[in-house]
Amino acid sequence: MMTNKYGTKLLAAVGFSLAAGVAQAAMQDVAINGGFETGAFNDGTENASWQVFPNNGVVEITTDNPASGTYAANLIVPTRGVGDPAVDALIKNANLGAGFLTPGAPVTITWDMRGSLEGAGGVIFVELFSELDGGGTSQAEIYTGGPIFPTAGWSPYSWTTTLGPDVDGGVTLQLKASCGPVVGCGVDSYFDNITITTDVAAVPLPAAAWLFGSALMGLVGMSRRRKS
């Protein structure tokens, strides 16, 4: 084995570095801040990106009995009085994995949920959108095809489906607490431990890194010729 400065050991190191520079395609959780443990929906940091739409309801991060950790999300529809508008309080983990998802790939969404309903008409919707680059969707789905209803204690949920035929704009998970026009309707719902696991494509190694690796290998070849 060559042990000079530009020998086989260096070639092995270069090969390892190049291999490490190419991320392999794999099933990954693309949810951002799925446990709400930053304590904020979106405080400007990379791991706090939930879009919030109270729509006359209340959407907040709470420390009130989370499923795990310190925080959970709380979506509230205040009890509806006569003449009050319908309310859809919702949050979105939006455009996740844009440019790196595989069309038609399996995707599994898991979450914990608890809550209570008041009167008639209160419901929860969990919705998944396969986003187009620049706006619009190639597919929109609702878990179970309709509303779901919280229990007083935390319950785990799991939903496996497939991404749409075009996911260049990523995938969006929407959680919505809703009340129709029923007087006396109210919703108090909590979400925690959200994951969105799907196939994420490999990230190509930058061309400059390949050139650098090629240059080092050339040095190895020169060393061998000089030694001979």
TORDREN-930030 format. One record per residue (C-alpha): x negated, y negated, z. Coordinates in steps of 0.2 Angstrom, whole numbers, padded with zeros to 4 digits, always signed. Layout:
XYZ...
This chain:
+0000+0000+0000-0006-0018-0004-0010-0028+0011-0017-0044+0003-0009-0061+0006+0002-0059-0010+0005-0040-0008+0019-0028-0007+0025-0034+0010+0029-0051+0003+0038-0043-0012+0049-0034+0001+0052-0050+0010+0057-0059-0006+0069-0045-0011+0077-0045+0007+0079-0064+0006+0087-0063-0011+0099-0049-0006+0104-0059+0010+0107-0074-0001+0122-0065-0010+0137-0064+0001+0146-0047-0003+0165-0047-0007+0174-0041+0009+0190-0042+0019+0189-0058+0030+0200-0068+0041+0202-0085+0032+0213-0093+0045+0206-0109+0053+0208-0111+0071+0221-0097+0072+0220-0096+0091+0222-0115+0092+0207-0115+0104+0200-0132+0098+0215-0139+0108+0220-0149+0092+0229-0146+0076+0217-0157+0066+0204-0167+0076+0193-0169+0060+0182-0154+0064+0180-0140+0052+0189-0127+0063+0205-0138+0067+0214-0139+0051+0232-0137+0053+0244-0149+0044+0259-0154+0055+0276-0159+0050+0288-0162+0065+0302-0168+0054+0312-0175+0069+0306-0160+0080+0291-0159+0091+0275-0150+0087+0261-0149+0099+0247-0139+0107+0251-0132+0124+0242-0123+0138+0259-0116+0144+0257-0097+0145+0246-0094+0129+0245-0076+0123+0226-0077+0126+0213-0090+0128+0218-0108+0134+0230-0115+0120+0245-0110+0109+0255-0120+0097+0273-0125+0102+0286-0129+0089+0302-0137+0096+0319-0142+0089+0328-0152+0102+0346-0147+0106+0356-0154+0092+0370-0166+0096+0385-0173+0085+0378-0182+0070+0360-0177+0073+0351-0172+0057+0345-0154+0053+0327-0151+0059+0313-0141+0052+0298-0142+0063+0283-0134+0055+0264-0132+0054+0253-0126+0039+0236-0118+0038+0234-0123+0020+0223-0119+0005+0213-0107+0014+0199-0098+0004+0202-0109-0012+0191-0103-0026+0186-0087-0017+0201-0076-0016+0206-0061-0027+0223-0062-0036+0234-0048-0032+0223-0043-0017+0231-0036-0001+0233-0048+0013+0238-0045+0031+0244-0059+0043+0245-0056+0061+0252-0067+0075+0259-0067+0092+0276-0076+0095+0287-0080+0110+0301-0092+0113+0320-0095+0116+0335-0101+0106+0349-0112+0112+0366-0111+0104+0369-0104+0087+0359-0107+0071+0341-0108+0078+0328-0097+0068+0310-0095+0064+0302-0093+0047+0285-0086+0043+0280-0090+0025+0265-0087+0014+0261-0097-0002+0248-0092-0015+0243-0109-0021+0238-0115-0038+0223-0127-0041+0230-0144-0042+0247-0140-0034+0261-0128-0035+0262-0110-0031+0261-0093-0040+0270-0084-0027+0280-0089-0011+0286-0076+0002+0295-0075+0018+0291-0062+0031+0306-0050+0032+0314-0060+0018+0323-0071+0030+0323-0078+0048+0315-0070+0063+0320-0072+0081+0308-0075+0096+0308-0065+0112+0305-0072+0130+0289-0063+0131+0274-0063+0119+0277-0050+0105+0264-0046+0091+0268-0046+0073+0260-0039+0057+0264-0042+0039+0255-0034+0025+0258-0040+0007+0249-0045-0009+0242-0062-0015+0250-0070-0031+0243-0069-0048+0234-0086-0046+0226-0091-0030+0213-0104-0036+0221-0116-0024+0219-0104-0009+0233-0097+0002+0244-0106+0014+0253-0099+0030+0268-0109+0035+0277-0107+0052+0293-0116+0054+0306-0118+0068+0323-0123+0061+0340-0128+0066+0355-0130+0054+0369-0142+0056+0376-0133+0072+0379-0144+0087+0370-0137+0102+0357-0128+0092+0339-0128+0099+0323-0119+0097+0308-0118+0108+0295-0107+0100+0276-0103+0103+0263-0095+0091+0245-0089+0095+0231-0078+0088+0235-0080+0070+0224-0071+0057+0225-0070+0038+0214-0056+0032+0211-0053+0013+0197-0050+0000+0185-0064-0001+0174-0065-0017+0155-0064-0017+0147-0081-0016+0134-0082-0030+0116-0086-0026+0111-0104-0032+0100-0104-0047+0086-0113-0038+0084-0098-0026+0083-0086-0040+0069-0096-0048+0060-0097-0032+0061-0079-0030+0055-0076-0047+0040-0087-0044+0035-0078-0029+0036-0061-0038+0025-0069-0052+0012-0073-0039+0012-0055-0033+0009-0049-0051-0006-0061-0053-0013-0054-0037-0012-0036-0043-0021-0041-0059-0035-0050-0050-0037-0035-0038-0039-0023-0053
